[in-house]
């Protein structure tokens, strides 16, 4: 595997309900991006986020800033 190829993974917090996303954080150091895709459609499109935006999103989730459980 090179850093040019996304290394997709699903969060260990995900259940097997099929409603998950996959991320490829290995591209953040070299490209400054974090691709995100639907785990049910791995051949489909990926949303590529700037690494700082993805980091801010995760911080918001962890802080409960999106009205989650």
PDB file of N, CA, C and O in Angstrom:
ATOM      1  N   UNK A   1       0.850  -1.195   0.000  1.00  0.00           N
ATOM      2  CA  UNK A   1       0.000   0.000   0.000  1.00  0.00           C
ATOM      3  C   UNK A   1       0.881   1.238   0.000  1.00  0.00           C
ATOM      4  O   UNK A   1       1.850   1.323   0.755  1.00  0.00           O
ATOM      5  N   UNK A   2       0.546   2.171  -0.830  1.00  0.00           N
ATOM      6  CA  UNK A   2       1.256   3.443  -0.840  1.00  0.00           C
ATOM      7  C   UNK A   2       0.348   4.506  -0.227  1.00  0.00           C
ATOM      8  O   UNK A   2      -0.839   4.269  -0.004  1.00  0.00           O
ATOM      9  N   UNK A   3       0.911   5.663   0.038  1.00  0.00           N
ATOM     10  CA  UNK A   3       0.101   6.737   0.594  1.00  0.00           C
ATOM     11  C   UNK A   3      -0.794   7.364  -0.475  1.00  0.00           C
ATOM     12  O   UNK A   3      -1.636   8.203  -0.159  1.00  0.00           O
ATOM     13  N   UNK A   4      -0.620   6.967  -1.729  1.00  0.00           N
ATOM     14  CA  UNK A   4      -1.462   7.484  -2.804  1.00  0.00           C
ATOM     15  C   UNK A   4      -2.777   6.728  -2.913  1.00  0.00           C
ATOM     16  O   UNK A   4      -3.723   7.224  -3.524  1.00  0.00           O
ATOM     17  N   UNK A   5      -2.852   5.547  -2.337  1.00  0.00           N
ATOM     18  CA  UNK A   5      -4.046   4.719  -2.387  1.00  0.00           C
ATOM     19  C   UNK A   5      -4.805   4.853  -1.075  1.00  0.00           C
ATOM     20  O   UNK A   5      -4.221   4.649  -0.010  1.00  0.00           O
ATOM     21  N   UNK A   6      -6.091   5.190  -1.122  1.00  0.00           N
ATOM     22  CA  UNK A   6      -6.846   5.279   0.131  1.00  0.00           C
ATOM     23  C   UNK A   6      -6.887   3.938   0.857  1.00  0.00           C
ATOM     24  O   UNK A   6      -7.153   2.904   0.244  1.00  0.00           O
ATOM     25  N   UNK A   7      -6.628   3.954   2.146  1.00  0.00           N
ATOM     26  CA  UNK A   7      -6.747   2.775   2.994  1.00  0.00           C
ATOM     27  C   UNK A   7      -8.031   2.957   3.806  1.00  0.00           C
ATOM     28  O   UNK A   7      -8.026   3.617   4.845  1.00  0.00           O
ATOM     29  N   UNK A   8      -9.118   2.372   3.329  1.00  0.00           N
ATOM     30  CA  UNK A   8     -10.448   2.589   3.894  1.00  0.00           C
ATOM     31  C   UNK A   8     -10.634   1.805   5.172  1.00  0.00           C
ATOM     32  O   UNK A   8     -10.186   0.663   5.285  1.00  0.00           O
ATOM     33  N   UNK A   9     -11.304   2.429   6.147  1.00  0.00           N
ATOM     34  CA  UNK A   9     -11.700   1.707   7.343  1.00  0.00           C
ATOM     35  C   UNK A   9     -13.003   2.264   7.880  1.00  0.00           C
ATOM     36  O   UNK A   9     -13.370   3.408   7.615  1.00  0.00           O
ATOM     37  N   UNK A  10     -13.692   1.432   8.638  1.00  0.00           N
ATOM     38  CA  UNK A  10     -14.941   1.803   9.295  1.00  0.00           C
ATOM     39  C   UNK A  10     -14.658   1.888  10.782  1.00  0.00           C
ATOM     40  O   UNK A  10     -13.882   1.091  11.309  1.00  0.00           O
ATOM     41  N   UNK A  11     -15.261   2.820  11.452  1.00  0.00           N
ATOM     42  CA  UNK A  11     -15.059   3.006  12.878  1.00  0.00           C
ATOM     43  C   UNK A  11     -15.361   1.735  13.656  1.00  0.00           C
ATOM     44  O   UNK A  11     -16.279   0.988  13.317  1.00  0.00           O
ATOM     45  N   UNK A  12     -14.586   1.500  14.692  1.00  0.00           N
ATOM     46  CA  UNK A  12     -14.848   0.352  15.561  1.00  0.00           C
ATOM     47  C   UNK A  12     -16.139   0.549  16.353  1.00  0.00           C
ATOM     48  O   UNK A  12     -16.651  -0.406  16.937  1.00  0.00           O
ATOM     49  N   UNK A  13     -16.666   1.754  16.381  1.00  0.00           N
ATOM     50  CA  UNK A  13     -17.931   2.037  17.058  1.00  0.00           C
ATOM     51  C   UNK A  13     -19.136   1.688  16.196  1.00  0.00           C
ATOM     52  O   UNK A  13     -20.268   1.692  16.679  1.00  0.00           O
ATOM     53  N   UNK A  14     -18.900   1.389  14.930  1.00  0.00           N
ATOM     54  CA  UNK A  14     -19.991   1.064  14.016  1.00  0.00           C
ATOM     55  C   UNK A  14     -20.521  -0.336  14.309  1.00  0.00           C
ATOM     56  O   UNK A  14     -19.755  -1.263  14.572  1.00  0.00           O
ATOM     57  N   UNK A  15     -21.830  -0.471  14.258  1.00  0.00           N
ATOM     58  CA  UNK A  15     -22.434  -1.784  14.376  1.00  0.00           C
ATOM     59  C   UNK A  15     -22.504  -2.420  13.007  1.00  0.00           C
ATOM     60  O   UNK A  15     -21.965  -1.877  12.043  1.00  0.00           O
ATOM     61  N   UNK A  16     -23.138  -3.527  12.910  1.00  0.00           N
ATOM     62  CA  UNK A  16     -23.287  -4.199  11.621  1.00  0.00           C
ATOM     63  C   UNK A  16     -24.625  -3.867  10.965  1.00  0.00           C
ATOM     64  O   UNK A  16     -25.163  -4.681  10.215  1.00  0.00           O
ATOM     65  N   UNK A  17     -25.162  -2.690  11.237  1.00  0.00           N
ATOM     66  CA  UNK A  17     -26.445  -2.301  10.678  1.00  0.00           C
ATOM     67  C   UNK A  17     -26.384  -1.833   9.244  1.00  0.00           C
ATOM     68  O   UNK A  17     -27.427  -1.615   8.628  1.00  0.00           O
ATOM     69  N   UNK A  18     -25.194  -1.672   8.693  1.00  0.00           N
ATOM     70  CA  UNK A  18     -25.056  -1.279   7.299  1.00  0.00           C
ATOM     71  C   UNK A  18     -25.211   0.206   7.041  1.00  0.00           C
ATOM     72  O   UNK A  18     -25.216   0.622   5.883  1.00  0.00           O
ATOM     73  N   UNK A  19     -25.337   1.011   8.065  1.00  0.00           N
ATOM     74  CA  UNK A  19     -25.502   2.453   7.902  1.00  0.00           C
ATOM     75  C   UNK A  19     -24.206   3.163   8.297  1.00  0.00           C
ATOM     76  O   UNK A  19     -24.222   4.043   9.158  1.00  0.00           O
ATOM     77  N   UNK A  20     -23.113   2.797   7.691  1.00  0.00           N
ATOM     78  CA  UNK A  20     -21.800   3.301   8.082  1.00  0.00           C
ATOM     79  C   UNK A  20     -21.130   4.065   6.950  1.00  0.00           C
ATOM     80  O   UNK A  20     -21.500   3.942   5.782  1.00  0.00           O
ATOM     81  N   UNK A  21     -20.156   4.842   7.322  1.00  0.00           N
ATOM     82  CA  UNK A  21     -19.272   5.461   6.353  1.00  0.00           C
ATOM     83  C   UNK A  21     -17.878   4.910   6.579  1.00  0.00           C
ATOM     84  O   UNK A  21     -17.553   4.426   7.663  1.00  0.00           O
ATOM     85  N   UNK A  22     -17.067   4.990   5.550  1.00  0.00           N
ATOM     86  CA  UNK A  22     -15.666   4.601   5.626  1.00  0.00           C
ATOM     87  C   UNK A  22     -14.827   5.841   5.372  1.00  0.00           C
ATOM     88  O   UNK A  22     -15.212   6.711   4.591  1.00  0.00           O
ATOM     89  N   UNK A  23     -13.691   5.919   6.026  1.00  0.00           N
ATOM     90  CA  UNK A  23     -12.769   7.034   5.826  1.00  0.00           C
ATOM     91  C   UNK A  23     -11.389   6.499   5.491  1.00  0.00           C
ATOM     92  O   UNK A  23     -11.059   5.356   5.810  1.00  0.00           O
ATOM     93  N   UNK A  24     -10.588   7.330   4.848  1.00  0.00           N
ATOM     94  CA  UNK A  24      -9.215   6.974   4.503  1.00  0.00           C
ATOM     95  C   UNK A  24      -8.304   8.092   5.002  1.00  0.00           C
ATOM     96  O   UNK A  24      -7.974   9.018   4.261  1.00  0.00           O
ATOM     97  N   UNK A  25      -7.906   7.994   6.257  1.00  0.00           N
ATOM     98  CA  UNK A  25      -7.099   9.060   6.866  1.00  0.00           C
ATOM     99  C   UNK A  25      -5.640   9.025   6.440  1.00  0.00           C
ATOM    100  O   UNK A  25      -4.894   9.959   6.734  1.00  0.00           O
ATOM    101  N   UNK A  26      -5.217   7.974   5.757  1.00  0.00           N
ATOM    102  CA  UNK A  26      -3.809   7.884   5.365  1.00  0.00           C
ATOM    103  C   UNK A  26      -3.398   8.943   4.335  1.00  0.00           C
ATOM    104  O   UNK A  26      -2.205   9.170   4.136  1.00  0.00           O
ATOM    105  N   UNK A  27      -4.357   9.589   3.684  1.00  0.00           N
ATOM    106  CA  UNK A  27      -4.019  10.612   2.693  1.00  0.00           C
ATOM    107  C   UNK A  27      -3.849  11.998   3.318  1.00  0.00           C
ATOM    108  O   UNK A  27      -3.381  12.918   2.646  1.00  0.00           O
ATOM    109  N   UNK A  28      -4.217  12.162   4.577  1.00  0.00           N
ATOM    110  CA  UNK A  28      -4.122  13.470   5.231  1.00  0.00           C
ATOM    111  C   UNK A  28      -2.691  14.019   5.268  1.00  0.00           C
ATOM    112  O   UNK A  28      -2.493  15.190   4.947  1.00  0.00           O
ATOM    113  N   UNK A  29      -1.694  13.225   5.644  1.00  0.00           N
ATOM    114  CA  UNK A  29      -0.336  13.784   5.712  1.00  0.00           C
ATOM    115  C   UNK A  29       0.240  14.227   4.362  1.00  0.00           C
ATOM    116  O   UNK A  29       0.938  15.238   4.288  1.00  0.00           O
ATOM    117  N   UNK A  30      -0.050  13.477   3.301  1.00  0.00           N
ATOM    118  CA  UNK A  30       0.552  13.787   2.004  1.00  0.00           C
ATOM    119  C   UNK A  30      -0.297  14.678   1.121  1.00  0.00           C
ATOM    120  O   UNK A  30       0.231  15.448   0.318  1.00  0.00           O
ATOM    121  N   UNK A  31      -1.625  14.579   1.266  1.00  0.00           N
ATOM    122  CA  UNK A  31      -2.530  15.328   0.389  1.00  0.00           C
ATOM    123  C   UNK A  31      -3.360  16.377   1.123  1.00  0.00           C
ATOM    124  O   UNK A  31      -3.949  17.260   0.501  1.00  0.00           O
ATOM    125  N   UNK A  32      -3.401  16.273   2.452  1.00  0.00           N
ATOM    126  CA  UNK A  32      -4.204  17.213   3.227  1.00  0.00           C
ATOM    127  C   UNK A  32      -5.693  16.977   3.095  1.00  0.00           C
ATOM    128  O   UNK A  32      -6.493  17.877   3.352  1.00  0.00           O
ATOM    129  N   UNK A  33      -6.074  15.762   2.694  1.00  0.00           N
ATOM    130  CA  UNK A  33      -7.490  15.440   2.505  1.00  0.00           C
ATOM    131  C   UNK A  33      -7.851  14.143   3.216  1.00  0.00           C
ATOM    132  O   UNK A  33      -6.996  13.302   3.494  1.00  0.00           O
ATOM    133  N   UNK A  34      -9.157  14.004   3.504  1.00  0.00           N
ATOM    134  CA  UNK A  34      -9.697  12.775   4.086  1.00  0.00           C
ATOM    135  C   UNK A  34     -10.917  12.376   3.257  1.00  0.00           C
ATOM    136  O   UNK A  34     -11.974  12.995   3.378  1.00  0.00           O
ATOM    137  N   UNK A  35     -10.783  11.351   2.420  1.00  0.00           N
ATOM    138  CA  UNK A  35     -11.930  10.873   1.659  1.00  0.00           C
ATOM    139  C   UNK A  35     -12.913  10.128   2.578  1.00  0.00           C
ATOM    140  O   UNK A  35     -12.503   9.445   3.517  1.00  0.00           O
ATOM    141  N   UNK A  36     -14.197  10.271   2.294  1.00  0.00           N
ATOM    142  CA  UNK A  36     -15.269   9.608   3.034  1.00  0.00           C
ATOM    143  C   UNK A  36     -16.209   8.994   2.006  1.00  0.00           C
ATOM    144  O   UNK A  36     -16.543   9.630   1.006  1.00  0.00           O
ATOM    145  N   UNK A  37     -16.640   7.739   2.256  1.00  0.00           N
ATOM    146  CA  UNK A  37     -17.561   7.092   1.321  1.00  0.00           C
ATOM    147  C   UNK A  37     -18.589   6.258   2.081  1.00  0.00           C
ATOM    148  O   UNK A  37     -18.413   5.948   3.259  1.00  0.00           O
ATOM    149  N   UNK A  38     -19.656   5.907   1.388  1.00  0.00           N
ATOM    150  CA  UNK A  38     -20.721   5.069   1.921  1.00  0.00           C
ATOM    151  C   UNK A  38     -20.234   3.620   1.924  1.00  0.00           C
ATOM    152  O   UNK A  38     -19.823   3.100   0.887  1.00  0.00           O
ATOM    153  N   UNK A  39     -20.279   2.973   3.080  1.00  0.00           N
ATOM    154  CA  UNK A  39     -19.788   1.598   3.163  1.00  0.00           C
ATOM    155  C   UNK A  39     -20.643   0.621   2.354  1.00  0.00           C
ATOM    156  O   UNK A  39     -20.165  -0.449   1.977  1.00  0.00           O
ATOM    157  N   UNK A  40     -21.896   0.976   2.086  1.00  0.00           N
ATOM    158  CA  UNK A  40     -22.767   0.109   1.291  1.00  0.00           C
ATOM    159  C   UNK A  40     -22.472   0.212  -0.197  1.00  0.00           C
ATOM    160  O   UNK A  40     -22.901  -0.641  -0.974  1.00  0.00           O
ATOM    161  N   UNK A  41     -21.747   1.243  -0.602  1.00  0.00           N
ATOM    162  CA  UNK A  41     -21.467   1.472  -2.017  1.00  0.00           C
ATOM    163  C   UNK A  41     -19.986   1.839  -2.197  1.00  0.00           C
ATOM    164  O   UNK A  41     -19.674   2.967  -2.579  1.00  0.00           O
ATOM    165  N   UNK A  42     -19.084   0.905  -1.929  1.00  0.00           N
ATOM    166  CA  UNK A  42     -17.655   1.226  -1.995  1.00  0.00           C
ATOM    167  C   UNK A  42     -17.158   1.613  -3.382  1.00  0.00           C
ATOM    168  O   UNK A  42     -16.114   2.253  -3.502  1.00  0.00           O
ATOM    169  N   UNK A  43     -17.884   1.238  -4.431  1.00  0.00           N
ATOM    170  CA  UNK A  43     -17.475   1.621  -5.778  1.00  0.00           C
ATOM    171  C   UNK A  43     -18.043   2.983  -6.171  1.00  0.00           C
ATOM    172  O   UNK A  43     -17.715   3.520  -7.229  1.00  0.00           O
ATOM    173  N   UNK A  44     -18.888   3.530  -5.320  1.00  0.00           N
ATOM    174  CA  UNK A  44     -19.511   4.817  -5.610  1.00  0.00           C
ATOM    175  C   UNK A  44     -18.584   5.984  -5.322  1.00  0.00           C
ATOM    176  O   UNK A  44     -17.394   5.795  -5.070  1.00  0.00           O
ATOM    177  N   UNK A  45     -19.128   7.179  -5.359  1.00  0.00           N
ATOM    178  CA  UNK A  45     -18.309   8.376  -5.162  1.00  0.00           C
ATOM    179  C   UNK A  45     -17.840   8.528  -3.723  1.00  0.00           C
ATOM    180  O   UNK A  45     -18.445   7.995  -2.794  1.00  0.00           O
ATOM    181  N   UNK A  46     -16.764   9.257  -3.564  1.00  0.00           N
ATOM    182  CA  UNK A  46     -16.234   9.595  -2.238  1.00  0.00           C
ATOM    183  C   UNK A  46     -16.234  11.111  -2.099  1.00  0.00           C
ATOM    184  O   UNK A  46     -15.928  11.836  -3.046  1.00  0.00           O
ATOM    185  N   UNK A  47     -16.571  11.564  -0.938  1.00  0.00           N
ATOM    186  CA  UNK A  47     -16.505  12.981  -0.603  1.00  0.00           C
ATOM    187  C   UNK A  47     -15.116  13.236  -0.031  1.00  0.00           C
ATOM    188  O   UNK A  47     -14.732  12.602   0.952  1.00  0.00           O
ATOM    189  N   UNK A  48     -14.365  14.144  -0.622  1.00  0.00           N
ATOM    190  CA  UNK A  48     -13.017  14.439  -0.154  1.00  0.00           C
ATOM    191  C   UNK A  48     -13.026  15.734   0.628  1.00  0.00           C
ATOM    192  O   UNK A  48     -13.298  16.805   0.085  1.00  0.00           O
ATOM    193  N   UNK A  49     -12.723  15.620   1.916  1.00  0.00           N
ATOM    194  CA  UNK A  49     -12.742  16.768   2.814  1.00  0.00           C
ATOM    195  C   UNK A  49     -11.331  17.251   3.112  1.00  0.00           C
ATOM    196  O   UNK A  49     -10.411  16.437   3.200  1.00  0.00           O
ATOM    197  N   UNK A  50     -11.138  18.561   3.271  1.00  0.00           N
ATOM    198  CA  UNK A  50      -9.853  19.048   3.760  1.00  0.00           C
ATOM    199  C   UNK A  50      -9.624  18.473   5.166  1.00  0.00           C
ATOM    200  O   UNK A  50     -10.552  18.431   5.974  1.00  0.00           O
ATOM    201  N   UNK A  51      -8.414  18.040   5.455  1.00  0.00           N
ATOM    202  CA  UNK A  51      -8.123  17.418   6.746  1.00  0.00           C
ATOM    203  C   UNK A  51      -8.545  18.290   7.937  1.00  0.00           C
ATOM    204  O   UNK A  51      -9.103  17.754   8.894  1.00  0.00           O
ATOM    205  N   UNK A  52      -8.302  19.620   7.921  1.00  0.00           N
ATOM    206  CA  UNK A  52      -8.749  20.430   9.064  1.00  0.00           C
ATOM    207  C   UNK A  52     -10.266  20.425   9.247  1.00  0.00           C
ATOM    208  O   UNK A  52     -10.749  20.475  10.379  1.00  0.00           O
ATOM    209  N   UNK A  53     -11.019  20.365   8.156  1.00  0.00           N
ATOM    210  CA  UNK A  53     -12.477  20.313   8.253  1.00  0.00           C
ATOM    211  C   UNK A  53     -12.926  18.987   8.858  1.00  0.00           C
ATOM    212  O   UNK A  53     -13.855  18.959   9.665  1.00  0.00           O
ATOM    213  N   UNK A  54     -12.284  17.899   8.480  1.00  0.00           N
ATOM    214  CA  UNK A  54     -12.620  16.594   9.036  1.00  0.00           C
ATOM    215  C   UNK A  54     -12.294  16.557  10.528  1.00  0.00           C
ATOM    216  O   UNK A  54     -13.069  16.026  11.323  1.00  0.00           O
ATOM    217  N   UNK A  55     -11.161  17.114  10.900  1.00  0.00           N
ATOM    218  CA  UNK A  55     -10.778  17.182  12.314  1.00  0.00           C
ATOM    219  C   UNK A  55     -11.786  17.999  13.117  1.00  0.00           C
ATOM    220  O   UNK A  55     -12.157  17.611  14.224  1.00  0.00           O
ATOM    221  N   UNK A  56     -12.229  19.122  12.568  1.00  0.00           N
ATOM    222  CA  UNK A  56     -13.221  19.961  13.247  1.00  0.00           C
ATOM    223  C   UNK A  56     -14.554  19.218  13.367  1.00  0.00           C
ATOM    224  O   UNK A  56     -15.226  19.322  14.392  1.00  0.00           O
ATOM    225  N   UNK A  57     -14.940  18.472  12.334  1.00  0.00           N
ATOM    226  CA  UNK A  57     -16.167  17.687  12.380  1.00  0.00           C
ATOM    227  C   UNK A  57     -16.094  16.656  13.507  1.00  0.00           C
ATOM    228  O   UNK A  57     -17.032  16.527  14.293  1.00  0.00           O
ATOM    229  N   UNK A  58     -14.979  15.922  13.588  1.00  0.00           N
ATOM    230  CA  UNK A  58     -14.833  14.926  14.649  1.00  0.00           C
ATOM    231  C   UNK A  58     -14.887  15.553  16.034  1.00  0.00           C
ATOM    232  O   UNK A  58     -15.492  14.996  16.951  1.00  0.00           O
ATOM    233  N   UNK A  59     -14.257  16.709  16.185  1.00  0.00           N
ATOM    234  CA  UNK A  59     -14.288  17.409  17.475  1.00  0.00           C
ATOM    235  C   UNK A  59     -15.726  17.789  17.828  1.00  0.00           C
ATOM    236  O   UNK A  59     -16.128  17.669  18.985  1.00  0.00           O
ATOM    237  N   UNK A  60     -16.497  18.241  16.853  1.00  0.00           N
ATOM    238  CA  UNK A  60     -17.891  18.580  17.093  1.00  0.00           C
ATOM    239  C   UNK A  60     -18.729  17.384  17.486  1.00  0.00           C
ATOM    240  O   UNK A  60     -19.602  17.490  18.347  1.00  0.00           O
ATOM    241  N   UNK A  61     -18.472  16.245  16.861  1.00  0.00           N
ATOM    242  CA  UNK A  61     -19.195  15.014  17.211  1.00  0.00           C
ATOM    243  C   UNK A  61     -18.856  14.615  18.642  1.00  0.00           C
ATOM    244  O   UNK A  61     -19.747  14.305  19.433  1.00  0.00           O
ATOM    245  N   UNK A  62     -17.582  14.624  18.968  1.00  0.00           N
ATOM    246  CA  UNK A  62     -17.146  14.218  20.313  1.00  0.00           C
ATOM    247  C   UNK A  62     -17.690  15.157  21.384  1.00  0.00           C
ATOM    248  O   UNK A  62     -17.973  14.716  22.497  1.00  0.00           O
ATOM    249  N   UNK A  63     -17.840  16.423  21.074  1.00  0.00           N
ATOM    250  CA  UNK A  63     -18.365  17.410  22.027  1.00  0.00           C
ATOM    251  C   UNK A  63     -19.889  17.408  22.093  1.00  0.00           C
ATOM    252  O   UNK A  63     -20.467  18.122  22.912  1.00  0.00           O
ATOM    253  N   UNK A  64     -20.547  16.621  21.247  1.00  0.00           N
ATOM    254  CA  UNK A  64     -22.001  16.593  21.242  1.00  0.00           C
ATOM    255  C   UNK A  64     -22.630  17.786  20.559  1.00  0.00           C
ATOM    256  O   UNK A  64     -23.802  18.085  20.785  1.00  0.00           O
ATOM    257  N   UNK A  65     -21.863  18.474  19.726  1.00  0.00           N
ATOM    258  CA  UNK A  65     -22.344  19.703  19.088  1.00  0.00           C
ATOM    259  C   UNK A  65     -23.341  19.513  17.966  1.00  0.00           C
ATOM    260  O   UNK A  65     -23.802  20.495  17.386  1.00  0.00           O
ATOM    261  N   UNK A  66     -23.689  18.268  17.641  1.00  0.00           N
ATOM    262  CA  UNK A  66     -24.634  18.030  16.554  1.00  0.00           C
ATOM    263  C   UNK A  66     -25.939  17.437  17.039  1.00  0.00           C
ATOM    264  O   UNK A  66     -26.693  16.862  16.254  1.00  0.00           O
ATOM    265  N   UNK A  67     -26.215  17.570  18.331  1.00  0.00           N
ATOM    266  CA  UNK A  67     -27.474  17.102  18.885  1.00  0.00           C
ATOM    267  C   UNK A  67     -27.614  15.597  18.912  1.00  0.00           C
ATOM    268  O   UNK A  67     -28.729  15.074  18.910  1.00  0.00           O
ATOM    269  N   UNK A  68     -26.494  14.895  18.937  1.00  0.00           N
ATOM    270  CA  UNK A  68     -26.535  13.424  18.975  1.00  0.00           C
ATOM    271  C   UNK A  68     -26.933  12.916  20.343  1.00  0.00           C
ATOM    272  O   UNK A  68     -27.223  13.685  21.259  1.00  0.00           O
ATOM    273  N   UNK A  69     -26.939  11.629  20.453  1.00  0.00           N
ATOM    274  CA  UNK A  69     -27.354  10.962  21.697  1.00  0.00           C
ATOM    275  C   UNK A  69     -26.446  11.261  22.818  1.00  0.00           C
ATOM    276  O   UNK A  69     -26.657  10.776  23.929  1.00  0.00           O
TER     277      UNK A  69
END
